[in-house]
């Protein structure tokens, strides 16, 4: 099946025969769905876009009718449904190669890429093929609101302009004139079309007509928009005028012609060309290897038009550090004067001023960083006395001249870096594999090299000798791996290390020390952490900011806005180099300072996270998470078990609030193991705190085979300790685990012990936790009034503490108890409040569980709305690797799909969960039973249901699963099944599903 929108809307079968489609409304619906594929188009958008005239009396029913007609038409070709119902809308299944719009867009991108690389024949071939897909105006015959037709038309014009540029380069100017003339008439204000037509006419010897095209466009722009033509068109017009008067449009200068296309810099080139048009001094800044020289030369090449006295490249890299910039410019512009380096700069500068005063030219000063003061002085003088001279400079730091416009050049995005890698690799090793594994390895290599063009090109050169996977494996020693065998590369670009040596050697000693110290940070440094780590006896903390600023100026450090404040980050390649500048003993000292800084943060978090500063502290910890992980790895490698315990025990509540229980369980387990193997004094309190969180996270995430073992060890500490705070906290932790994991009688004993321990407790947070445990215990016992009362007490304590997460937790508990008691409206209100409170803080997982509960209520009445919320929850779970949340959401989504009649999607959802039986037995049991329910035969479902129930040992989820299975059996009238599943009238299905 093929979908055609570039012309009248049509659908072809596998033999390219047109399928009979319904009327214009249905074709408009099909077009919108095809343009959005594989995404979902909401019913609201379909109605507002297709029913432009508002004539539908019952819009929703009118849409359903058109969808039904489309489904019927498409089903004549394929049995497998193509038009699917989704939560809130519809989705069209479009396979690769089936949609002409997508194929056109892909060919346009490929053609543009070939054009950027100077491959004009290939570009013209690809782009003409793309344009041949058009059979008339896009979406012909349809009335649609919105800009879809305009967007497609704009893409077609862009393709025409690109193919014209390619064919002009191939000498096809005469053949292009009729097409460009017609399009210029149709789009009279489009400057690029006019410029292409002017170029074609000029090359065909029809210069007066070319000048007339410009005059007409200029007049129309002035009349209709009140503006002048853009700089590029004005420069072209100037060339044509010179040619008319016998002047050669050829430019003076020494700028070398580019030998190949510049990949991934189109956006920057457009911006830089505009900057140079508006400002007389533009400095292109960036780290070594980012491509400043090549980009600046391309900008200068594109800007040659308005400079009748030429564009001149002045290489400064070979100059000594004491300057001689004026001499280098003089030697470039006036080589006949010979060597002037022996004289003073003043006379040389005077001769330059005399020469340049009335000239109109562009100076490209390349590699100013080691002579920045001299370059700044010369640029300031020339610009102050020569009104038609402009300067484009490249440097690793700004010149600092008044009126300078700084243009930072960033590393390439990964996608552009991959294109660069492939282009350079294929030039050396044409047999580069095109399989998915190689493509993924190239992406990882480019990402690890930060998208630095020089590093990417050096890595690509290694494909002559090594497969990409081995290049990736060797990147840990990237400075040995990546050297440059090109005879044409300057010495400072022969190796990746040489590029960074060039920057490092220009730093004063204090900047070198701070540069090396910053290498211990993993996710960038906050100012406070940098002051703690980088301060020295001769560099007080208050002076660190000034050094950071100078490293930012020299493109070795990047300030990045973050929710918790500005962070100072290094590219990974620069960080690796910085680490190599630090010797062994100093590295140990720096890493210990870094660990102390992270412990200070963890201590603050442990003391104040359950209070009004929760949002602020969560933001800070999320910013510092890579560094907290790095500090933990360092402490464990040094066998510093007590500090490792403290770090993660104090972060326990953070792991819980943020939904990272699995990660918290892993770190805490490693810290406890380190303590057991290398015990240190003063470890009692952090060990107890770590064991409490370890048991809880092990239970929630499935990360421990026996979470109760941690609780038993904790209880033994509780029986022997005299530490009052430790005794209270351990009692509550043991009670919480006992309610989840032990028999009711044993849980009651642990709860009583916790009550006794907390008799004199004044901290509302711990009281709130214990009331939440009581609420869960009462709900399991069926004492719902007591469960509600305990949860309300816990909510009051959390509100008093200012603990937003505690409020969310208590609201969930209250809603669960209300639902269990049959008060569904109250349950909905509590769960909605929990979801909204979680969204306002940093509790995405608990917010996800609240949304699950709301979807559970919606399943019966509005399964499509429920499914929409569940898909959002799945995304949250994916981002945080919250496996239980993902499994629960997927089960509920399967139920929603089943109620919507989408049995294929339902099966896929349940199968995805069935594979998680070990880590999440309840979720897997629910999925297995529902999967069987989609198959014919009650006997099979009975057997699967019994297996599922046997797999669940926890009392409350087991009863909930039985209730759920009976409910589902009743929904499909499986009377034999109801007879073999015992009834639990006081239990709902909630605990099995969410």
N, C-alpha and C positions, 0 to 999 in steps of 0.2 A: 504494500500500500504506500502511495506517495501523496503528500499534501502540498498543494500549490497555492500560494498566496500572492506571488509576484505577477499579478494580472487578475483576471477573474478567479474567484475561489473555486478550486476543483480538487477532487480526490481521484487518483488513478489506482487501478488494481495492479497485480503483479505483472500483467501483460500490457500495462500502460493504457488500458481502456478506462474511460471516465465512468465513474459511479454516479448514478442518478441521485442528486441531492435535493432536499426539500427547498422551500422558498428562501427569500433573502434573509429573513430573521434567523433561520436555522444556520445558513451559511455564515452569518455574522457571528453567531455563537461559536461555531466551529473555528472560525478564524481567530477569535480571541483565545480560545483554549489552545490552539496550535502555537500561537505566539508566546504563550506563557509556559508551554510544556518544558520540563516535566512538573512545573509548579501547579498549584491549585488556584483557580479563579473563583472568587467568592460570588455568591448569588447576587449580592448587592452590586458588584461591579458589572456583572453581565447585564443586569436590568438597566442600570444607568447609562451603559455604553450602547446597548443594542436598541432599547426602546427610547430613542432620542425624542420622538414626538409625544411620548407620554400617553399613547392611545390605549394601552392595555388596561382594561377594567380591573382584572385580577392579575397583576404582574407575576406573582409567584406561580400561579397555575399556568399562565402563558409560557413562562420559562420551562416548566415541567413538560409541557406539550412539545416545545421545540427540541428539548433534549431527547424525549422519547422518539421523535421523528428521526433525529440524527442517529440514535442507537440502531433503529431499524434499518436505516440506509447502510451503515457501516457493517452491520451483521450479515449483509448479503455477500460480503467478501470474506470475512473471517469470523469463526465461531468465538474465538477468544475476545472478550469485551475490550474495546478501546476507550470508551467514554465511561469513566468511573465516578461514582459519587464519593465525595470526601467530606469531612466535617466542614460545614458551612459553604460548600461549593462543589465544583467538579474539576476533574483532571483528565486530560487526553494523553493516552499512551502513544508517544511518538518515538520510534526507534532511530538509531543513527542512520543518516542518509535518506530519511523519509521526508524531511521538511525543506522545501526550497529556500526559505528564508535563512535557516541555519546553515545550509550549504553555501549560500551566497556570502553570508557573514564570514564563514571560515575561509573561503577563497579570497575575499577582500583582505582579510588579515594576512594571509600568505602572500598575496600580491604586494601589499605594502611592505612586508618584511623583505621581499626580494628587491623592491625598489630602493629601500634604505641601504641595502648591501651593494647597490650599483649594478644589479643583474637585470638590466632593462628588458632583454628579450623574454626571460622567464616571467618577469612581472607583467609584461604586456600580454603574454599568452594566458596566464592565470586570470588576469582581470577581465580580458575579453570573454573568456569562458564564463566567468561570474555574471557579466552583463547579459550574456545570451540566455540566462535563466529567466529574464524578464519577458513577459508575454503581453505587456501593457501596463497601465498604471496599477500600482499595488492596491489590492482589495477592491478592484474595479466593480462598480455596481452596488456597493454597499454603503449605507448611511451609518456611520459610527461616530459617536462622541469620543473625545480624547485625541491624542496625537499619534496614534499608531501609523496611520497612512503617512503623515509628515515625517515620522522617524524613518520609515522605510525609503521614502523619497530622498531624504537627506543622505542615506547610505548609498543610494544609487548614484547621486551626484558626486559623492566622494570617490566612488569607483571610477566614474567617467574622468574626473580630474586626475586621479592617479594613473589611469591608463594613458591619458593624453600626455602626462609628464614622461612616462616611459617611452611612448612612441615618438615624441619629439626628440628624445635622446637618440632614438634609432633612425632619425632623419625622415620621419613620416609626416612632416608638417603640412604638405599640400593636401594629402588625403584627409587630414584632421579638420581642415578649415570648415567644410559644410556642417559637420556635426557640431563643432564648437560654436559656429555662428548661430545655428538653430537653438542651441541650449542657452546661449547668451541672450537671445531675444526672449526666450521663455523665462529666464531668471536674470533680469536686467541689473539687479543690484549685487550680484554675486561676483566679488572681486577676483577670486582665483580663476574662475572661468574666463573672465575678461583678460586676465594676464596671460593665460594659456593661448587664447585666440590672438592676442597682440604678438606673442612670440612666434606663433605659426605664420601669421601674415608677414611679419618682418623677415623670417627665414625664407619665405616664398617670394621675397622681393617686392612685397606690397606694403611698404613702410607707411605711406600716407594713410592707408586704410587702418593700419594698426594705431596710428596716432588719433584717428577719428574715433576708434573704439574707446580710447582713454578719455577723449574730450566728452563723448556722449555719457559715459559712466560718471565722470566728474560732475557734469551738469545735473544729471538725475539725482545723484547723491545729495548735492547741495539743495535741490528743489524739495525732495521728499524727506530727507533726514537731517539736512543742515550740517553735514559733515564732509570732510575731504577724503579722498582715497587713502588707504593705508600706506605705510612706509614702503613695503615691498613693491607695490604697484607704482608708487612715485619713483622709486629707484629704476624700475624697468622703463618708465617713461623717459627718464633722464638719459638712459643709454640710447634709446631710439632717437632722441633729439640730437645727441652727439653724432650718431651715425648719419643723420640727415645732413649735418653740416660737415661731413667728411672726417669727423674725429673718430678714432677707433674706440669702441667700447671696451677694448681690452685694458685691464688694470695693470698699473705698475705694482711693484712689490716683490717680495721673495717668499710669499706663503706657499708651501708645497701643496700640490693637489692631493686630496685624500686618496689613499690606495685601496680603500674598502669602505663599506658602510659603517656607521657608528650605531651600535645596537643598543636599544633600550633607553635612548636619551632624547626621544622626540619631544617629550613634554618639556624637558630642561632646555633643549635647543630653542624651542619657541619662546620660552620665557626669557632666556638670555639674549636672544636677538632683540626682543622688545626692550629689555633693560638698556642695551647698548644704543638703541635708537633714542632713548630718553635721557641717558646719563652719560657724562663724558669720562667717568672713571668707574669701571666695573671690575671687581676682583673676585675671581672664581676660587673659592677656598674648599679644602677638604683634605682628608688624610692621604698619605702616600699610597699610590696604587689605585686611587679611585677613578683615575682617568681625566684629570684636569687638563693636561696638555692636549690630548686628543679632542676633548670636548671644546676647548677654547679654539683650537684650529678650525674645527667644523663651524663654530659660531662665526669666526672671522671670515671663513670662506663664504658663508651665506650672506655676510654683511658687506661684501666688496663693492656693491653697486654705488653707494653714495660717496665713495672716497676716490676722487679722480687722481690723487697722488699716491694711491696704493695702500695696501695692507702689508705691514712689515713685522716679521717675526724676529724678536731679539732674544736669543738664548742666554740665560744668565747662570745656568747650573755650573758652568766651569769657572765662574769668577771666584776670586778669593773672598774671604769673609769681610775684608775691609772695604768692599764695594767695587768701584769702577763701573757703575751702571751707566753713567753718561758716556764713558769711553766705549762700552759695548754698543750702545745705541748709535754713537758716531761711526763706529766701524761698520755697522750694518747699513746705515743710510748714506755714508760718505766714504766708501772703501778707498777711494782714490787719495785720501789724506794720509793713508798709511797708519802705522802704529803711533797712537797718541797716549798710550798708557803711561809713558814716563812723565808726562806733564801733569800739572795740577788739574783737578776736576773743573775748577772755575772757568778757565779759558775754553775748555772743551764744551762746557755747558753754554758758554756765550756763543760759540760757533753753531751749536745746535739750535739755540733760540733764533739766531739770524736765519738759519736755513728753514726752520719750521714755522716761522711767524705767519707767513701768508699761505701755508700749505694746508691741504685738506686730506688728512690721512688717519689711519688707525695703526697704533703701535700695540703689538701683542708682546708683553713682557712676561716671559715664561720662567717659572721657578724662582720666585723672589724671596723665598722664606729665609735663606741664609744671608741675604743682603737687604733685608726688609727696610732698615732705616735709610740706607742710601737710595733704594728704589723709591721710597716714599718722598724723599727730598727732591729727587729728580722729577718725579711725576707731578709734584706740587708746583714746581717751577715751570715746567713745560705747559701744564694746563692753565696756569695763571697768566702766561704771556702769549700762548698760541691758541686763538679762539676756535680754530677748526680742527684741532688735534684731539683725538680721543684715545684712551688707553684701556686695553683689556689686559688684566694681569692674572697670572695664576700663582698661588702661594698657599702654604699651609697655615698662614695667619694673615689677618687684614693688614693693609698698609697703614691705616690710621690717618688718611688724608681727608680733610674736609670735603664733603660732597661725594665721597666714595660710596658706591652701592655694593654691598657684600652679597655674593650669591653662593651659598653653601652647596656643594655637590655631594650628594649622599651616595652610598653604595647602591647597586642595582637591586630592584626587587627580585625575588627568587625566580619568577617566571622569565624575566629578561636575562638573568644570569644563566639560566638553562639554555636559552636561545644562543647566547654568546658562547657557552661551552660547546654546544653541538656544532656551531659554525666553525670555531677554531679547530675542534677535534676532527671534523670531516675534511678540513683542508689538509690535515696531516695523515689521517687514517680513515679513508673513505668507507671502510667496512665497519664503522662503529655500529654495534648492534642496536636495533630499534625496538627491542622487546620491553615489556613493562618493568621488569626487574632492573634493567640498565637505566631506564628513564627515572625510576625511583631513586637509584643510587646517585645519578647525576644531580637530582634535586637536593638530596641530602648533602652532597659535596658542596654545592653552591651555597646552601644555607650555612654550613659550617665555616665556609670561607667568607661569610658576611656579605656575599654579593660584590666583593671587591673585584673590579674587572681584571686587574693585573693578576691577582691570585687565581681567578677563574681561568684566565688564559694560560697561566703556567700549569695549572692542573690539567687542562685540556691537552696541552702539549705532551703530557705524560702518557696519553692514550696510545702513542706510538709503541710504547714498551709494556704498559700494564693495563689490564682490564679495569673498568671504572670501580668495580667492587674492591679491588686491591688498593687503588688510589684512595678510596674512602677509608679503608682500614689503616692506611699509613698517615692519615692526617694528624694524628697525635704528635707526629714529628714533622709538621708541615714545613718548617724552615729548612730541613734537610731535603725534603721531597721536592720542593718547588724551586727550581732554578730555571734560568732562561738561556736557551742555547742559540737564540737569535743573534746573528752577527750585527744586526742593526739596532739592538736595544742599548740605551746608555748604560754605563757601568752601574749606576745606582739602581737599575732595574734588572740586573742580571740574576738576582735572587730576591725572594720575598724578604729575607732578613736584611739585605742591603737597603731596600726601600725604607725599612724602619730604622736601621742604623743611621741613615741620613737625618731623620727627624730627631732621634735620641741624642745624637752628637751635638745638636744645636741647643740642647737644654742646659741651663745652669745647674749646678750641683743640687740645690734644694729642690728644683723641679724634677730632677732625675729620681731623688729619693721618694718624693710623693708619688711620682709615676709608678715606681716599683711597688710601693706600699699598696696602691689601689688595686693591684693585681690579685689581692687576696679576696676581693669582693666578687661574688658570683652573679648578682642581679643588679649591679650598680650600687652606689653608696649614697645614703642620705648625708646631708651636711654634718649632722650630729655624729653619725658613725665614722665618717671620714676624719673628723676632728679627733675622735678617740684613737683611731688606728694610726693616723699619719703624724700626729704631734710628736715633736722631738724636743730635747732641751733647748736647741736653738731655733725651734719653730713652735711657738705656743699655739694652742688650739685656735685662738682667735685669728691667727695669721694663715690658717690652712685655706680659708676661702679664697684669699688672694692668689695662692698658688693654683688652686683648682681653676680659677678664672683664666689664668695664663695658659694652662693646659687645654682649656676649651678653645681659647684664641688660636692655639697651634694645632687644632683639629685632632688632638690625641684623646680628647674626652668630649662627651656629648651631654649637655643638660637635657633631661627628659622630664616633662611634667608627669607627675603621678598623683593619685588621690591623696597620699599622705605627704605630699610636698615634692619639690624637685629632687631628682636623683641624678647622679653623675655616672654615666656608663661608658664603658670601652667596648669597641668592637671585639669579638672573640679573638680575632687574629692579633690585634694590638695587645689584648690582655695576655695572650700567650707569650708575646714578645716581652712585655713588661715583667712577667714572671721570670723570664730567663735572665733579667738584669739583677735579680735578687739572689744573694748567695745563701747557702744552706742555713747558717745560724740566724741570719736576719729573717729568713722566711719563717723559721720556727717562732721567733719573737713576734713577727707580724701576725701570724695565724693565731697565736695565743691572744694577742690584743683583739683581734677580730672576734674570737670566741667570747672574750670578756664582754665585748660590746653587745653581742647577741644574748648573752646571759643576763646582762642588765635589762635588756628589753623584755626577755622572758619573765624576769622577776617582777617588773612593773605590770606585765600582763596577768601573771598569776595572782597578784594582789588586788587588781582593780577591774578585771574584765567583767566580773559579775556585778556591774554597777553602771552608773550614768555615763562613764567614759567608754562604754562598750563599742560604739560605732567607731570612735576615733582610734581605739586600740586595735580593733579588727582591721581597719584600713592600714595601719602601720605594719601589722604582722603580715598581711597579704603582700604588701610591698617588699617586705624583708624575707619572704618565704625561701627564695633560693639561697640566701645567705644563712638563714637558720639551718637549712639542710646541710649547707657546706660546713658550718661550724660543728654540727653534730657529727658529720663524717670525720672531721679533724679530731674531735675529742675521743671518739671511739678508736681511731687509729692510734692515739696516744695512750690508750687504756685509762683515760681520765674518767672513770666510771661514775663518780659522784657528780661531777659537773654534767656529764651526759644525762644522768637521771634527772637532775634538777632542770635541765633545759627542756626536756620533753614532758616531764611531770607538770611543770608550770604552764606548759602550752596545752595541757589536756583539754581545758574548756574551749580553747580555740579550735582544736581538731574537731570537737563535737559540734560547736556552733556552725562551723563552715562545711560540715558534712564530709569531712575527710577522716572518718573513723578508721578506714583500712590503712591509710598511711600512718596515722597515729599509732595504730596497733603494731605496725612493722617497726617504727622507730623505738617505741617503748619496749618492745620485745628485745631488740638489739641492746638497748641500754641496760635492761635487767640482766641479760646474758653476760654483758661486759662486767657488771657488778659481781655476778656470781663467780666469774672467772678471775676477776681482779678486784676484790673487795677493798674499799677504802674507808677510813673513819668518817664520822658525821654523815652517814648515808641513810640513817633510819627514816627520817621524815620524807626525803625525796623518794626513797624506795617504796614506802607505804603509798604515797600519792601516785607513783608510777604503777604499782600493782592494781590499785583501784581502777584507774583509767584503762589499764591493759585488759583486765577482765571484762569491763563494760564494752570496750571496742571490739574485743575478741568475740563477744556474743553478738553484737550488732552486725559486724562485717563478715563473720564466719572465718576470721583470720586465726583463731585458736581452736585446736581440736577439743580442748577441755577448758573453757573459760572459768569453770568453778575452781580449778586448781589454783588460779591466781587469788580467788576469793578465800580459799582455805588458808593459803599462806598469809594473806592479809589478816584473817581472823586470829591466827596464832600471834601475829604482831600486836593486835588489839588486846589480847589477853595478857601480854607481858609488858606493854609499854606504860610509862608514867607520864608521857607527853600528852597534855590535855587536848591540844588541837588535833594531834594525830589520832587520839582515841575517838574523838567525835567524827572526824572525817572517815576513818576506816569503818566505823560502825554503820554509817549511812551507805557506804559503798558495798559492804557485805550484804546489807538488807536489800538493796536494789537488785543485786545479782541473785539473791536467794528467791525473791518473788518470781523472777524470770526462769530460774533453773532448778529449783528444789521443790519438794512437796509442800503443800500448804502449811502443815504443822511446823516444819523446820523454818519456813519463811516467817511464820508468826513469831517464833522465838527470836530470830534475827531482828525483826522489826521492834520487838519489845526492848531488846538490848540497845538498839539505836535510839529509841525514845528516852531511855534512861540516860544514855550518854549525852543527849542534847537537852537535858532538863535545864541546864543553866546557859544554853547557847543564846547569844544575842544577835548573831549575824543572820539577817533574814534570808540570805541565799541558801544556806545549808538547811534551814527550816523549810524553805520552799521545795527543795529537792526531796526531803523526807515526806512531805505531804503528797508530792507526786507519786512516790512509791506506795504510800498508803492508798491513794486513789486506785492505782493499778491492782493492788491486793484486794480491795473491796470489790472491784469490778469482776475480778476472777472468781470471787466467792459468791457473786450474785447479789451482793449488798449494794444496790445501785444508789440509794439515797446517801449512804455513807461515802460512796465513791465520789459523788457530786460535791458533797460537803468538803471532803479532803482536797479535791481539786480547786475549789473556790478559796480555801485557806491558802493553798500554794500560790494561786494567782495573786492574792492580796500581799503575800510576802514578796513575790517577785516585783510587784508594782512598787512596794516600799523600798526595795533595794535599787530600783531603776534598772533592772536586768531585763532587757528586751527579749532576749532568747528565753529566759525563764517564763516570761509572759506568753510567748508562743507555745512553749511546752505545756503550760498549764491550760491554755485555751484548747489545745488538742486533747488533753486528758478530759477536760470538761465535756467537749463535744462527743468523745467516745462514750462517756458514761451516759450522756443524754440520749445518744442514738441507741445504746443498749436498752435504755428504759423506754424506748419508743417515742421519744420527744424529738421528732425529726426536724421540725422548724428551729428548735433551740440548738440542736446539733449543727445545723447549717449555719446559724448565726455565729456560733463559737468557732467553727472551722474557717468561715470567711474572715473573721477577725484575726485568726492565727495566720492565714495566708497573707493578709494585708500587712500585719505587723512584721512578718518575716521579710516581706518585700522591701520594707523600709530600713531593714538592717542588713546583716551579712549572714542570713540563715537560709540559703537557697534550698537546701535539702529538706529541712522541716517545712518550709513553704511548699515544697513539692509534695510532701506527704499530706499537707492540708488540702492541696488541689486534688490529690487522689481521693480523699474522703468526699469532697464535693462532687467529683465525677461519679463516685459510687452511688450517691443519691440521684444524680442526673441520668444514670443509665436507663432507668425504666421509662422516663418521660421524654428525654431528649438525647438519644445516643450520639447524634452528630455533634452537638455542643460538648458533650462529655469527651468525645474523641479529640476534638480540637484542643481542649485543655490538657489531655493526656500526652499529645504529641509534644507540647511545650515542656511538660515534665520530663519526657524522655530526653530532650535536648539538655536540660539541666543535669540529668543523671549522667549523660555521656560526658559532659564537660568536666564533671567532678569524679568520674569513675565510681559513682554511687550505685553499685551493682544491685543491691536489694531494691532501691527505689526504681531502678530501670526495669527490673523483673516484675515488680508489682504493677508499674505503669503499663508494661507490655501485656500482662494478663488482662487488666481492665480494658485495654485497647482491643484485645481479641474479643472480649465480650461485646464491646460497642460495635465492632465490625460484624459480629454474628447477628446482632439485632438489626443492623442496617442491611442485612442480606449479602454482605461481602464475605462469603465463606472462604475464598482463596486467601484474602488478607488475614482473616481470623486464624486459619491454619498456620500461616507463616508466623504470626505473633506467638501462638502457643508453642510451636516447635522451637522457637528461639529461646523460650524459658525452660523447656524440658531438659536442655543440656546443662542446667545449673543445679542439678539435684543435690550435689554434695554441699555446696556453699549455701544454697537457699532451698532446703527441702520442702518447705511449705509452698513456696511459689511454684516449684517444679511439680508438686503434687496437684495443685490447682490446674496448672497447664495441661498435665497429662490427662486428667479426668475430662477437661473440656475438649481436648483434642479427640478423645474417644467419642464424645457426644456428637461430634460432627460426622462420625462414621455410622453406617447403618448397623442396626442390631443392638437390642438392649443388653443381651448377655455380655457382650464385649465391654459395654460401658460399666456394667455392674462390677466386672472383674477389675477394670482399671480403677474404679472408685474405691474398691476395697484396698487395692494396693496403695492408693494415694493416702487413705486414712491411716493405714499401718505405718507409713513412712513418717508421720507426724507424731512426735511424742509429747510435745507441750500441750497441756490440758486445754487452755483456752483456744489456741488456733485449731486444735483437733475438733473441738465442738463446733467452732465456726465453720470449718471445712465441711463437716456433716450437714450443717444448716444450709451452706451454699449448694452442696450437691443435691439435697432434697428440693431446694428452690428451683434449680435448673431442671431437675427431672420433671417437676410440675409444669414448668414453662413449655416443655415439649411433650407433655402427656405420657411420660414413661411410667405408667402405673406399676409395673413389676419392680422398677428400681426403688420407688418410694417405699415399697413393702419391705425391702431388705436394708434400708438406711434408717437407723434409729432416730427418732425425733428429739430435738433439744429445744423446747419451746422458749426457754429463757436466753438463748444464745442467738445472735445475729451472725451474718456472714462477714462482718466487717474485719475481724482479726485475720481471716484467711486471705482477704484481698488487699488490705492496706497495712 
